[in-house]
Amino acid sequence: MAANGFGPAAAASAVPDPRLRPGKRLPAPTRLRRHLDGFLDAFPREDHVAMDPVQFVHRYDDDADREIVGFIASAFAYGNVRGVLASVESVLSELGPRPSEFVVRFDPAAGRRTFAGFRHRWNNALDLTALVWILGRFVESFGSLENALTRTPAEGDDSLATRLDGFSATALGFGHERFYSRRDLARRRGVRYFFPRTSDGSACKRLNLFLRWMVRPEDGVDCGVWTRVRPSELIIPLDTHVARIARYIGLTELSTPGWAMAVDVTRALRTLDPADPVRYDFALCHLGIARHCPRKRDPVKCRACPIRPVCRL
């Protein structure tokens, strides 16, 4: 174990971050949990939900609709938050009051006209059309996205990494190629961007974000839609904010965001709360999104930071 009691023994691939003050004692798990729990209890969740795509899931009462909306909202959860909210809002305005029924009866030819002009950073109307079609195939084939993810893998490995890998492989096995020219498939990821693979080392941030929304009990942020995945199994949705803050507070010594770092950070959080390790994610992520946590030491911001006592920046 590392000196702070978290993560693997200092990995050979870990490169010390020169911004982290050398020799500063890392927080012990008990001390870290006390400060993080206090931070979580005082965090104004309602204010931040208003600037988070999870808000869209809360608009729907039916679980079937909630998981479809959740997948779409998490799929486009990259880039500027205002742009994310605008893009998801524009998609949902076309799906009507029952998104789960819309995706099943979705006609791709008509869909291209419905979504004409849509663009969210590098994803366009064609990618959105393919995504909605794939979601419909999931529901048609398995009854729900939860069923698709939790079906028993052929090898019997029921780890979340294997299930996520299989989920993405299934999604991309439905025949998304029909939507693209050979040239387009060769030069851009298109709908494949929404279905990364753990076997490729991806942190799968947006898939893990979707799972957090679906699996964790409803608490004003997450939605408690699914019942066959336990919160203890979840992996933290590792984005740039969480990766940076995790290093600052000693949750990992790894320097490269990816699946290995996501697992390492989650393993550290399990020492704080084995039953629900990713409950800290929303607050930590929004601490970065709101720019309250600087990329380099800032006397003003750092003095006001609620987790300053456990930070080694």
C-alpha positions in Angstrom: 0.0 0.0 0.0 1.1 3.6 -0.6 2.1 5.7 2.4 -1.4 7.3 2.6 -3.1 3.9 2.8 -4.7 4.3 -0.7 -4.2 2.7 -4.0 -1.5 0.3 -5.2 2.1 0.5 -4.2 3.7 3.5 -5.9 3.2 2.6 -9.5 6.3 2.8 -11.7 4.2 4.7 -14.3 3.2 7.4 -11.7 5.0 10.6 -12.4 5.2 13.1 -9.5 3.2 16.2 -10.1 5.6 19.2 -9.5 2.6 21.3 -8.4 2.1 19.0 -5.4 4.1 20.2 -2.5 6.9 17.6 -1.8 6.9 16.0 1.6 3.4 17.2 2.6 1.8 14.5 4.8 -1.2 12.8 3.0 -4.4 12.5 4.9 -5.2 9.2 6.7 -8.4 7.6 5.6 -10.3 8.5 8.8 -9.3 12.2 8.6 -10.0 12.3 4.9 -13.4 10.8 5.4 -14.3 13.3 8.1 -13.4 16.2 5.9 -15.0 14.9 2.8 -18.2 14.0 4.7 -18.4 17.5 6.1 -17.8 18.9 2.6 -20.5 16.7 1.2 -23.0 17.6 3.9 -22.5 21.3 3.4 -22.4 21.2 -0.4 -25.4 23.1 -2.0 -26.5 20.2 -4.2 -29.7 21.8 -5.4 -27.9 24.8 -6.8 -25.5 22.6 -8.7 -28.2 20.2 -10.0 -29.6 23.2 -11.9 -26.3 23.2 -13.8 -25.9 19.5 -14.3 -27.4 17.3 -17.0 -28.8 14.9 -14.4 -31.6 17.5 -14.0 -33.2 16.0 -17.2 -33.7 12.6 -15.7 -35.7 14.1 -12.8 -38.2 15.5 -15.3 -39.6 12.0 -16.0 -41.5 9.6 -13.7 -41.3 6.4 -15.6 -38.1 4.3 -15.2 -38.1 3.3 -18.8 -38.0 6.9 -19.8 -35.5 7.9 -17.1 -32.9 5.4 -18.4 -33.2 6.6 -22.0 -33.0 10.2 -21.0 -30.2 9.5 -18.7 -28.1 7.8 -21.4 -28.7 10.6 -23.8 -27.9 13.3 -21.2 -24.7 11.5 -20.1 -23.6 10.8 -23.7 -23.4 14.5 -24.4 -21.9 15.4 -21.0 -18.7 16.7 -22.4 -17.5 20.3 -23.0 -19.0 23.5 -21.7 -21.8 22.9 -19.3 -24.1 25.4 -20.9 -23.5 23.8 -24.2 -24.2 20.4 -22.8 -27.6 21.6 -21.3 -28.6 23.3 -24.6 -27.8 20.2 -26.6 -29.6 17.8 -24.4 -32.6 20.1 -24.2 -32.8 20.2 -28.0 -32.7 16.4 -28.3 -35.3 15.8 -25.7 -37.7 18.4 -27.2 -37.9 16.0 -30.2 -38.4 12.8 -28.2 -41.7 13.8 -26.7 -43.2 12.8 -23.3 -42.3 9.1 -23.7 -38.6 8.8 -24.9 -38.6 5.1 -24.3 -41.4 4.6 -26.8 -39.8 7.1 -29.2 -36.6 5.2 -29.5 -38.3 1.9 -30.2 -40.5 3.2 -33.0 -37.7 5.5 -34.3 -37.4 5.7 -38.1 -33.8 6.7 -39.0 -34.8 8.2 -42.4 -37.3 10.5 -40.7 -34.9 11.0 -37.8 -32.3 12.5 -40.0 -34.8 15.2 -40.9 -35.9 15.5 -37.2 -32.3 16.1 -36.0 -31.1 18.1 -39.0 -28.7 20.8 -37.9 -27.9 19.2 -34.6 -24.3 19.5 -33.5 -22.6 19.1 -30.1 -18.9 19.8 -30.6 -17.7 16.9 -32.8 -20.9 14.9 -32.8 -23.5 15.8 -35.4 -27.1 14.9 -36.5 -25.9 11.6 -38.0 -24.3 10.5 -34.8 -27.4 11.4 -32.8 -29.6 9.5 -35.3 -27.4 6.4 -34.9 -27.4 6.7 -31.1 -31.2 6.9 -30.9 -31.5 3.9 -33.2 -29.0 1.9 -31.1 -31.0 2.7 -27.9 -34.1 1.5 -29.6 -32.3 -1.8 -30.5 -31.3 -2.2 -26.9 -34.9 -1.9 -25.7 -36.2 -4.1 -28.5 -33.6 -6.8 -27.8 -33.3 -6.8 -24.0 -36.3 -4.8 -22.7 -34.2 -2.2 -21.0 -30.6 -0.8 -20.8 -30.4 -2.3 -17.3 -31.1 -5.8 -18.7 -28.6 -5.3 -21.4 -25.8 -4.3 -19.0 -26.6 -7.0 -16.3 -27.0 -10.0 -18.6 -24.5 -12.7 -17.6 -21.3 -12.6 -19.7 -20.4 -15.7 -21.6 -17.2 -16.2 -19.5 -19.1 -15.7 -16.2 -17.0 -12.6 -15.3 -19.5 -10.3 -13.7 -17.1 -7.4 -13.0 -18.4 -4.0 -14.0 -15.4 -3.6 -16.3 -16.5 -6.7 -18.2 -20.1 -5.7 -18.3 -19.4 -2.2 -19.6 -17.1 -3.7 -22.2 -19.8 -6.1 -23.3 -22.4 -3.3 -23.3 -20.4 -1.2 -25.7 -19.6 -4.2 -27.9 -23.3 -5.0 -28.1 -24.2 -1.4 -29.0 -21.6 -1.3 -31.8 -22.7 -4.8 -33.0 -26.2 -3.7 -34.0 -24.9 -2.3 -37.3 -24.2 1.4 -36.8 -22.1 1.2 -40.0 -25.3 1.6 -42.1 -25.4 5.3 -41.1 -21.9 6.2 -42.3 -19.9 6.2 -45.5 -16.7 4.2 -45.5 -14.8 7.4 -45.6 -16.7 8.9 -42.7 -16.1 5.8 -40.6 -12.4 5.9 -41.3 -11.9 9.6 -40.3 -14.1 10.1 -37.3 -15.5 8.1 -34.4 -19.1 9.2 -34.8 -21.5 7.2 -32.7 -18.6 5.0 -31.4 -17.7 8.0 -29.2 -20.7 7.2 -27.0 -19.6 3.5 -26.4 -15.9 3.4 -25.2 -14.3 0.2 -24.1 -12.7 -0.5 -20.7 -10.5 -3.0 -22.6 -9.0 -0.1 -24.5 -8.1 1.6 -21.2 -10.8 4.3 -21.4 -12.0 5.8 -18.2 -15.5 5.5 -19.6 -16.4 8.7 -17.8 -19.8 9.2 -19.4 -20.9 5.6 -19.1 -19.9 5.6 -15.4 -21.8 8.9 -15.0 -24.9 7.3 -16.4 -24.5 4.3 -14.1 -24.1 6.6 -11.1 -27.4 8.4 -12.0 -29.2 5.0 -12.4 -27.8 3.0 -9.5 -27.3 5.3 -6.5 -30.4 5.8 -4.4 -32.5 8.9 -5.2 -31.0 11.7 -3.1 -31.8 14.9 -5.0 -29.0 14.2 -7.4 -28.9 10.6 -8.4 -32.1 8.8 -9.3 -32.2 5.2 -8.0 -33.7 3.8 -11.2 -31.9 0.4 -11.4 -32.0 -2.4 -8.8 -29.6 -5.1 -10.1 -26.3 -3.2 -9.8 -25.2 -2.2 -6.3 -23.7 1.2 -5.5 -20.7 -0.6 -4.1 -19.9 -1.8 -7.6 -19.7 1.6 -9.3 -16.6 3.2 -10.6 -16.1 6.9 -10.3 -16.8 8.9 -13.5 -13.3 10.2 -14.0 -13.2 13.5 -15.7 -10.3 16.1 -15.7 -11.7 17.8 -12.6 -12.0 14.6 -10.5 -8.7 13.3 -11.7 -6.9 16.5 -10.7 -8.7 16.8 -7.3 -8.2 13.1 -6.5 -4.4 13.6 -6.9 -4.5 16.7 -4.7 -6.2 14.9 -1.8 -4.1 11.7 -2.1 -6.7 9.3 -3.6 -4.2 8.2 -6.3 -0.6 8.6 -7.3 -1.3 7.8 -11.0 -0.9 10.6 -13.4 -2.7 9.5 -16.6 -6.5 9.6 -16.6 -7.9 6.3 -17.8 -9.6 3.1 -16.5 -6.6 2.3 -14.2 -6.9 5.7 -12.5 -10.7 5.5 -12.2 -10.4 2.1 -10.5 -7.5 3.3 -8.3 -9.5 6.4 -7.1 -12.6 4.2 -6.5 -10.5 1.8 -4.5 -9.4 4.6 -2.3 -12.9 5.9 -1.9 -14.0 2.4 -0.9 -11.8 2.6 2.1 -13.9 5.6 3.2 -17.3 4.1 2.2 -17.3 0.5 1.0 -21.1 0.5 0.3 -21.2 3.7 -1.7 -17.8 4.9 -2.8 -18.9 7.3 -5.6 -21.2 9.3 -3.4 -18.4 11.9 -3.3 -18.3 12.3 -7.1 -20.9 15.0 -7.6 -19.5 17.4 -5.1 -15.9 16.9 -6.1 -16.7 17.2 -9.8 -18.6 20.4 -9.3 -15.9 21.9 -7.1 -13.8 21.8 -10.3 -16.6 22.8 -12.7 -17.4 25.9 -10.7 -13.6 26.7 -10.8 -13.4 26.8 -7.0 -10.4 24.4 -7.2 -7.6 26.0 -9.2 -5.0 24.3 -11.3 -2.2 26.0 -9.4 -2.1 27.3 -5.9 -4.2 30.4 -5.5 -4.1 32.1 -2.1 -7.6 33.4 -2.3 -9.4 30.4 -3.7 -7.3 27.9 -1.7 -8.0 29.7 1.6 -11.8 29.4 1.0 -11.7 25.8 -0.2 -13.8 23.4 1.9 -11.3 20.6 1.5 -8.2 22.6 2.0 -7.2 20.7 5.2 -6.7 17.5 3.2 -5.2 19.0 0.0 -1.5 18.8 -0.7 -1.5 21.3 -3.6 
